[in-house]
């Protein structure tokens, strides 16, 4: 059996003191998925360099203070371009004092080419109540993970989120 080709990626958990989280809406052929901003590492890029680049491109956030690495996620699903068999993600907490209006530096045409169609602030309570068969989050346990983080702070070591 050939070795899986796993893409390395990083995502930001942009969290306000009043428990709002910035999510991006991805449109895939099989479903809509709400996820945290971020993406794959370019060749030679560190996770933190990639996170800073992705936050500028997708959100328009320059020079954020990147907090601890709080979660890990690996999911095996063939990418439609055939280049990857799955993705391994690191999630970093990026606390922000308040919600802001995202201003991506990539055009919406460029973002849609990456299947990103919307940026929206969600309250933790909304995420917990919206988790149904009709609304998909990545990771799937996002509401539970956020509630734990909001109530107990960052974990001493990164938590495996599951798929």
C-alpha positions in Angstrom: 0.0 0.0 0.0 1.5 3.4 -1.0 2.3 5.9 1.8 -0.4 8.6 2.3 0.4 12.1 1.1 -0.6 14.3 4.0 -0.6 18.1 3.5 0.7 20.1 6.5 -1.6 23.0 7.4 -2.2 25.5 10.2 -5.4 27.3 11.4 -6.1 30.2 13.7 -8.7 30.2 16.4 -9.6 33.9 16.4 -11.5 34.3 19.7 -12.9 37.4 21.4 -13.5 37.8 25.1 -17.2 37.5 24.6 -16.7 34.1 22.9 -17.1 35.0 19.3 -15.0 33.0 16.8 -14.3 33.9 13.2 -15.1 31.1 10.8 -14.8 30.6 7.0 -17.4 28.9 4.9 -16.1 26.4 2.4 -18.2 25.1 -0.4 -17.4 21.5 -1.4 -19.3 19.4 -4.0 -20.7 17.2 -1.2 -21.3 19.8 1.6 -20.8 23.2 3.1 -18.2 23.2 5.9 -17.5 26.0 8.4 -13.9 26.0 9.6 -11.3 28.2 11.1 -9.2 30.4 8.8 -5.8 29.0 7.7 -4.4 26.7 5.1 -1.5 24.7 3.8 2.1 25.4 4.3 4.1 26.5 1.3 7.5 24.8 0.6 10.0 25.8 3.2 7.4 27.6 5.4 7.1 27.1 9.1 3.7 26.7 10.7 3.8 30.2 12.2 5.0 31.8 8.9 2.1 30.1 7.1 -0.4 31.2 9.8 0.7 34.8 9.5 0.5 34.6 5.7 -2.9 32.9 5.7 -4.4 35.5 8.2 -3.3 38.3 5.9 -4.7 36.6 2.8 -8.0 35.3 4.2 -8.8 37.8 7.0 -6.6 40.9 6.4 -5.1 40.5 9.9 -1.5 41.8 10.0 0.9 40.9 12.8 -1.4 39.2 15.2 -0.1 37.9 18.5 -0.2 34.1 18.0 -0.9 32.2 21.1 -0.4 28.6 22.1 -0.9 25.5 19.8 -4.1 24.2 21.3 -5.4 21.5 19.0 -4.3 19.0 16.3 -6.5 17.4 13.6 -5.8 14.9 10.9 -8.3 13.9 8.4 -7.9 11.5 5.5 -9.9 12.5 2.5 -8.6 12.7 -1.1 -8.2 16.3 -2.3 -10.1 16.9 -5.5 -7.0 17.9 -7.3 -5.5 14.5 -6.6 -2.4 16.0 -5.0 -3.1 15.0 -1.4 -4.7 12.2 0.5 -5.4 14.2 3.6 -4.4 17.0 5.8 -2.7 17.4 9.2 -3.6 20.7 10.9 -2.3 22.6 13.9 -4.6 25.1 15.6 -3.2 28.2 17.4 -5.2 30.4 19.7 -5.2 34.0 18.5 -7.1 36.2 21.0 -8.5 39.4 19.6 -10.0 42.1 21.8 -13.2 42.4 19.7 -14.8 41.4 16.5 -13.4 43.2 13.4 -14.5 43.4 9.8 -12.4 40.9 7.9 -10.7 42.4 4.9 -8.9 39.7 2.9 -6.0 40.7 0.8 -6.8 38.0 -1.7 -9.7 38.8 -4.1 -13.0 37.0 -3.7 -12.3 35.3 -7.0 -9.0 34.0 -5.6 -10.7 32.9 -2.3 -13.5 31.2 -4.2 -10.9 29.3 -6.2 -9.9 27.9 -2.8 -13.6 27.1 -2.1 -13.8 29.9 0.5 -17.1 31.8 0.1 -17.8 33.7 3.4 -16.2 34.9 6.6 -18.5 35.2 9.6 -18.2 35.7 13.4 -20.1 33.0 15.3 -20.9 33.0 19.0 -19.9 29.8 20.9 -23.6 29.3 21.7 -24.6 29.5 18.0 -22.0 26.9 17.1 -23.3 24.5 19.8 -26.9 24.9 18.7 -26.1 24.8 14.9 -24.3 21.5 15.1 -26.8 19.3 13.2 -26.9 17.2 10.0 -27.5 20.4 8.0 -24.5 22.5 9.4 -21.0 21.0 9.3 -18.1 22.3 11.3 -14.4 21.3 11.1 -13.5 19.9 13.4 -16.8 18.2 14.0 -16.6 18.7 17.7 -15.9 22.4 17.4 -18.6 23.5 19.9 -17.4 21.1 22.6 -13.8 22.1 22.0 -14.5 25.8 22.2 -16.6 25.5 25.3 -13.8 23.6 27.0 -11.2 26.2 25.9 -13.5 29.1 27.0 -14.1 27.6 30.4 -10.7 26.1 31.2 -8.2 28.0 29.1 -5.6 26.5 26.8 -4.7 22.9 27.4 -1.2 22.1 28.7 -0.5 20.2 25.4 -2.4 20.2 22.1 -5.7 18.2 22.1 -6.5 15.8 19.3 -9.8 17.1 17.9 -10.8 14.0 16.0 -12.3 14.6 12.5 
